[in-house]
Structures are given as structure tokens and as C-alpha cells.
């Protein structure tokens, strides 16, 4: 197969809902590519992702503790 769609990590992060479909080449020796962009559903809960290398930072514990101890004005979920 000689038909490709290439992206880099920046593209994958910026346009996570993009999709490429190889179409029927018909009489050509190249397949047309169909690129689609789906609107991201912001109402869906997104899974928590933690990059393991972050805990290697020398101030990791301090940064996390400072963030946890901040007051949030994001709704009743944070009222304790």
C-alpha cells in the first residue's frame, strides 16, 4: 500500500477526534483518503490520565499539596 496519512503527537493532542478512511481506488493505483473531524463531545466525562514521569520532578509533592490545599470555586462538589 502506498497511500498514507501521517500525523504527529501535536496533531493527535489538538484533534483527537480526527479519522482517516481509505476509499476505493477505482481505476487509479492510489486510494483517495477521506479525513473527517468529529466535534468532541464536551459533555462526556474524560478519563483521568497521569504521566508517570511527572512524579520524578523534584518539587512534585510540594506542587500537589499546594494544589490540593487551594480553595476552588467550581461548584458544590468542592464545598466540604
Buried (B, 14 or more C-beta within 10 A) or exposed (E): EEBEEEEEEEEEEEBEEBEEEEEEEEEEEEBEEEEEEEEEEEEEEEEEEEEEEEEEEEEEEEEEEEEEEEEEEEEEEEEE
